[in-house]
Amino acid sequence: MRMPFGDSFIIFDTSFLSCIEAVGEKKVKLVVGGFSQGCATALYITKCLIVGKYSSGKPFPDLKVNAIIGLGGWMPTIKTLEDEVKAVPNAEQRAQEIPIFFGHCEDDNVMPVRQSHSAASAFRDVGVKDITVQLYPEGGHVCIPEEAEDLCAWMVTKLGLDHVHIPE
């Protein structure tokens, strides 16, 4: 079957599995996130987590992802998300367990802010209940300091952490 985005997700499937195997059975809080194209990757992983398989059909690892972060990006599988979730028993239940943070600057001239709104709406439509959308009036296509601070505060709350350190 030809993937809608070529073979790039098949390659990604393999590299993500390598990361999961490296973590092994350690007790960690796993957060998947990214900015711009990294956001697209994180949201693709979110879809895979909810439906239990990659776009290639390969089973998604049975793991606990504690949070998803999407900054200034888009969702590559938005058109098929609802149908894929409906086709899988318990997918909507898995969707309810995932908190998602979207951050986006309203003046982003590379990736329009409507992309974050569309992705948040698509995930709400399939049962994700814990979605935060933070918008920033200015900043362009970057993660501004206020966004990073809001993200850290969100992670502290959602993950039950004492603090989050942002490296300089």
C-alpha positions in Angstrom: 0.0 0.0 0.0 1.3 3.5 -0.9 1.5 5.8 2.1 0.1 9.3 1.6 3.4 10.8 2.6 5.7 8.3 0.9 8.0 6.1 2.8 9.0 8.8 5.4 6.6 7.5 8.0 7.7 3.9 7.5 11.3 5.0 8.3 10.0 7.0 11.2 8.1 4.0 12.5 11.4 2.1 12.7 13.4 4.9 14.4 10.6 5.5 17.0 10.6 1.8 17.9 14.4 2.0 18.4 13.8 4.9 20.9 11.2 3.0 22.8 13.4 -0.1 23.0 16.2 2.0 24.4 13.9 3.3 27.2 12.9 -0.3 27.9 11.1 -0.9 31.2 12.4 2.1 33.0 9.9 4.2 34.9 9.9 7.4 32.9 7.3 9.9 31.9 7.2 9.9 28.2 6.3 13.1 26.3 6.2 13.3 22.6 6.4 16.7 21.0 7.8 19.0 18.4 7.9 22.3 16.7 6.7 22.8 13.0 7.5 19.5 11.2 8.3 18.0 14.6 4.8 18.9 15.6 3.5 17.0 12.6 5.6 14.0 13.7 4.3 14.2 17.3 0.7 14.4 16.1 1.2 11.4 13.8 2.5 9.5 16.8 -0.6 10.6 18.7 -2.8 9.2 16.0 -0.8 5.9 16.1 -1.1 5.7 19.9 -4.9 6.2 19.7 -5.6 3.7 16.9 -2.9 1.2 18.1 -1.0 1.0 14.8 1.2 2.9 12.4 0.0 4.0 9.0 1.9 1.0 7.6 -0.4 -1.3 9.6 2.4 -2.4 11.9 1.2 -2.5 15.5 2.1 0.5 17.7 4.1 -0.4 20.8 2.0 -0.8 23.9 3.3 2.0 26.0 2.1 4.9 28.1 2.7 8.3 26.5 2.0 10.8 29.3 1.6 14.0 27.2 1.8 15.3 23.7 3.1 18.7 22.6 2.5 20.4 19.3 4.1 23.8 18.7 3.6 25.9 15.5 2.8 22.9 13.4 0.2 20.8 11.6 -1.3 17.4 11.6 -0.5 15.2 8.5 -3.3 12.6 9.1 -6.1 15.0 10.0 -8.4 13.9 7.1 -8.4 10.2 8.1 -8.2 10.5 11.9 -12.0 10.2 12.6 -12.5 7.2 10.3 -9.4 5.4 11.7 -10.5 5.9 15.3 -14.1 4.7 14.6 -12.6 1.5 13.0 -10.8 0.5 16.1 -12.5 -0.8 19.3 -11.3 1.1 22.4 -9.5 3.8 20.4 -11.8 6.5 21.8 -11.0 5.3 25.3 -7.3 5.6 24.6 -7.9 9.1 23.2 -9.4 10.2 26.5 -6.2 9.4 28.4 -3.9 11.8 26.4 -3.3 15.4 27.4 -2.2 17.6 24.4 -0.7 21.1 24.5 -0.8 23.2 21.4 1.1 26.5 21.2 1.1 28.8 18.3 2.0 32.4 17.5 -0.9 34.1 15.7 1.4 36.0 13.3 3.1 32.8 12.2 3.6 33.4 8.4 5.1 29.9 7.8 2.4 27.7 9.4 -0.9 29.4 9.9 -2.4 29.3 13.3 -5.6 27.7 11.9 -3.5 24.5 11.6 -3.3 24.2 15.4 -7.0 25.0 15.7 -7.8 22.3 13.1 -5.7 19.7 14.8 -7.1 20.5 18.3 -10.6 20.2 16.9 -9.9 16.9 15.1 -8.6 15.4 18.4 -11.6 16.7 20.4 -13.8 15.1 17.8 -12.3 11.7 18.4 -12.5 11.9 22.2 -9.4 13.7 23.5 -10.8 15.6 26.5 -7.7 17.3 27.8 -6.5 19.8 25.2 -4.9 23.1 25.9 -4.5 25.6 23.1 -2.2 28.6 23.9 -2.0 31.4 21.3 0.5 34.2 21.3 -0.2 37.5 19.4 3.4 37.9 18.2 6.4 35.8 17.6 6.3 34.4 14.1 7.4 30.9 13.4 9.4 30.3 16.6 8.8 29.1 20.1 8.8 32.4 22.1 9.9 32.5 25.8 6.4 33.0 27.0 5.3 29.9 25.1 8.2 27.9 26.7 7.2 29.1 30.2 3.6 28.2 29.6 4.6 24.8 28.3 6.8 24.1 31.3 4.0 25.1 33.7 1.6 22.8 31.8 4.1 19.9 32.0 4.6 20.4 35.7 0.8 20.2 36.2 0.1 17.3 33.8 3.0 15.2 34.7 3.0 15.8 38.4 6.6 17.2 38.4 8.3 19.5 40.8 9.7 21.7 38.0 10.8 21.6 34.4 14.2 23.0 33.4 14.7 24.8 30.1 18.3 24.6 29.0 19.7 27.9 27.8 
